[in-house]
């Protein structure tokens, strides 16, 4: 009888396992397929010092420290590394790394698979239940209307996998269906109730001050203004 009760309780906990908050952000500006450019590197330090790192001046973690950092590509790892280091925390990686000979379709399929695996971990592992989790991701798999339309039979971006499309109707309308390729400078913050239902969403701009004032902070869907001598790739507005 006790064993049956334990199984029932465990199954219920597993069904409802979900963080209380997920902080989503994109990697920094890129120089190439392998590394951030100087602006992206500066953004990684600004994020650590102002919003995400231990002792950050405008910390997003006023209620509780982050319990996990998730990343996928080299660019996402590079962006979040200074922050994770400040907490003496590991980065949980679902790797989708560039390889010679892999075409764009294969790369997209790999990132889709890794995104699905990471989201399953975040939303189903009881160790994150009631915790705050940070996910730094590739923008085409945060929210991508085109990708989801092309894959109607499965969940392929974090907007779906983390249930942002299940938010209360008025709130759900505030969530862009595509993360703009022009923007590196936003956090998406999603709150969940004790049963794993999404109940709140906020899009917060990365307004940097002090020594990081020059880190780009463009409007949603508006191209960045980058230094003339930068090696950063300029994303087209989508």
Secondary structure, 3 states (H helix, E strand, C coil): CHHHHHHHHHHHHHHHCCCCEEEEEECCCECCCCCECHHHHHHHHHHHHHHHCCCCCCCCCCCCCCCEEEECCHHHHHHHHHHHHHCCCCCEECCCCCCCCCCHHHHHHHHHHHHHHHHHHHHHCHHHCCCEEEEEECHHHCCCHHHHHHCCCCCCCHHHHCCHHHCCHHHHCCCCCCCCCCCCCEEEEEEECCCCCEEEEEEEECCCCHHHCCCCCCCCCCCCCCCCCCCCCCCCCC
